[in-house]
Amino acid sequence: VQLQAFGGGLVQAGGSLRLSCAASGRTFSNDNMGWFRQAPGKEREFVAAIRWSGGSMYYAYYVDSVKGRFIISRENAKNTVYLQMNSLKPEDTAVYYCAAGRYSGSYNNARDYDYWGQGTQVTVSS
């Protein structure tokens, strides 16, 4: 099982980036898919997650600091999850990691995610 994250880069404050995370090895349609980030000198923090809520329905969760600016989505046919980041701020600068975790786990607890991508750097200049 492998997760590969890409789409990071350097952007000016107020700009946008879209991160993608492609999963391979098995399907994750009923798993929690999340994005975490880690800034230099800080602990890894939860950013967003999308969780199966039954049938074809999914529910998205966000940390307060990105609500209204970031959108998480998933495309199960491609086994891919996305993070659309708008109105970026310098404080969003970090390495962003995608992760897949069991449905029964907590969506915002990194310990409940079993598979992790390699991380992609996002740098927002002021």
C-alpha positions as CSV (number, residue, x, y, z in Angstrom):
1,V,0.0,0.0,0.0
2,Q,1.4,3.4,-1.0
3,L,0.2,7.0,-0.8
4,Q,1.9,9.6,-3.0
5,A,1.2,13.2,-2.4
6,F,2.1,15.9,-4.8
7,G,1.1,19.5,-5.9
8,G,3.0,21.5,-3.3
9,G,5.1,24.5,-4.3
10,L,5.8,28.2,-3.7
11,V,2.9,30.6,-3.8
12,Q,2.3,34.2,-2.8
13,A,-0.1,35.0,0.0
14,G,-3.6,35.0,-1.3
15,G,-2.9,32.4,-3.9
16,S,-4.1,28.8,-4.3
17,L,-2.7,25.4,-4.6
18,R,-4.3,22.0,-5.1
19,L,-2.7,19.0,-3.4
20,S,-3.4,15.5,-4.7
21,C,-2.8,12.1,-3.0
22,A,-2.9,9.0,-5.0
23,A,-3.3,5.7,-3.3
24,S,-2.3,2.3,-4.6
25,G,-2.3,-1.2,-3.3
26,R,-5.9,-1.3,-2.3
27,T,-9.0,0.8,-2.3
28,F,-9.8,3.3,0.4
29,S,-13.4,4.2,-0.4
30,N,-14.6,3.5,3.1
31,D,-11.6,4.7,5.0
32,N,-10.9,8.1,6.5
33,M,-8.6,10.1,4.3
34,G,-6.9,13.1,5.9
35,W,-4.3,15.8,5.4
36,F,-1.9,16.8,8.1
37,R,0.9,19.4,8.1
38,Q,4.0,20.0,10.0
39,A,5.8,23.4,10.1
40,P,9.4,23.7,11.1
41,G,9.8,23.4,14.9
42,K,6.1,22.4,15.3
43,E,4.2,19.2,15.8
44,R,2.3,17.6,13.1
45,E,-1.3,19.0,13.1
46,F,-4.6,17.9,11.6
47,V,-5.8,20.0,8.6
48,A,-8.7,18.2,7.0
49,A,-10.3,14.8,6.6
50,I,-13.1,13.3,4.6
51,R,-15.0,10.4,6.1
52,W,-17.5,7.9,4.7
53,S,-20.9,8.5,6.3
54,G,-22.9,5.7,4.6
55,G,-23.9,4.9,1.1
56,S,-22.2,7.3,-1.3
57,M,-22.1,10.1,1.3
58,Y,-19.0,11.6,2.8
59,Y,-18.5,14.3,5.4
60,A,-15.6,16.7,5.5
61,Y,-13.9,18.0,8.7
62,Y,-11.5,20.9,9.0
63,V,-9.3,22.5,11.6
64,D,-10.7,26.0,12.4
65,S,-7.7,27.8,10.9
66,V,-8.5,26.6,7.4
67,K,-12.3,26.6,7.4
68,G,-13.7,28.6,4.5
69,R,-10.3,28.5,2.7
70,F,-9.5,24.8,2.1
71,I,-11.7,22.1,0.6
72,I,-11.0,18.4,0.8
73,S,-12.5,16.0,-1.7
74,R,-12.1,12.5,-3.0
75,E,-12.4,10.7,-6.2
76,N,-12.9,7.0,-5.4
77,A,-12.7,5.9,-9.0
78,K,-9.1,7.2,-9.0
79,N,-8.4,6.3,-5.4
80,T,-7.3,9.9,-4.9
81,V,-8.0,12.6,-2.4
82,Y,-7.5,16.3,-3.0
83,L,-6.9,19.4,-0.9
84,Q,-7.8,22.6,-2.6
85,M,-6.2,25.5,-0.7
86,N,-7.3,29.0,-1.4
87,S,-6.5,32.4,0.2
88,L,-3.2,30.9,1.4
89,K,-1.4,32.6,4.3
90,P,2.3,32.5,5.3
91,E,1.2,30.5,8.4
92,D,0.0,27.7,6.0
93,T,3.7,27.1,5.2
94,A,4.5,23.5,6.1
95,V,5.1,20.0,4.8
96,Y,1.7,18.5,4.0
97,Y,1.0,14.8,4.4
98,C,-1.9,12.7,3.3
99,A,-3.0,9.7,5.2
100,A,-5.5,6.9,5.2
101,G,-7.0,5.5,8.3
102,R,-9.6,3.0,9.4
103,Y,-13.2,4.2,9.5
104,S,-13.6,3.4,13.2
105,G,-10.7,5.7,14.1
106,S,-10.7,9.4,15.0
107,Y,-10.5,11.6,11.9
108,N,-8.2,14.2,13.5
109,N,-5.8,11.9,15.4
110,A,-2.7,11.1,13.5
111,R,-2.3,7.9,15.5
112,D,-5.5,6.5,13.9
113,Y,-4.1,6.7,10.4
114,D,-2.3,3.6,9.2
115,Y,-0.8,4.8,5.9
116,W,1.1,8.0,5.1
117,G,2.3,9.7,2.0
118,Q,5.8,11.1,1.8
119,G,4.8,14.8,2.2
120,T,4.8,17.7,-0.1
121,Q,6.2,21.2,0.7
122,V,3.9,24.2,0.6
123,T,5.6,27.6,1.0
124,V,3.5,30.8,1.1
125,S,5.4,34.0,0.8
126,S,4.2,37.3,2.2
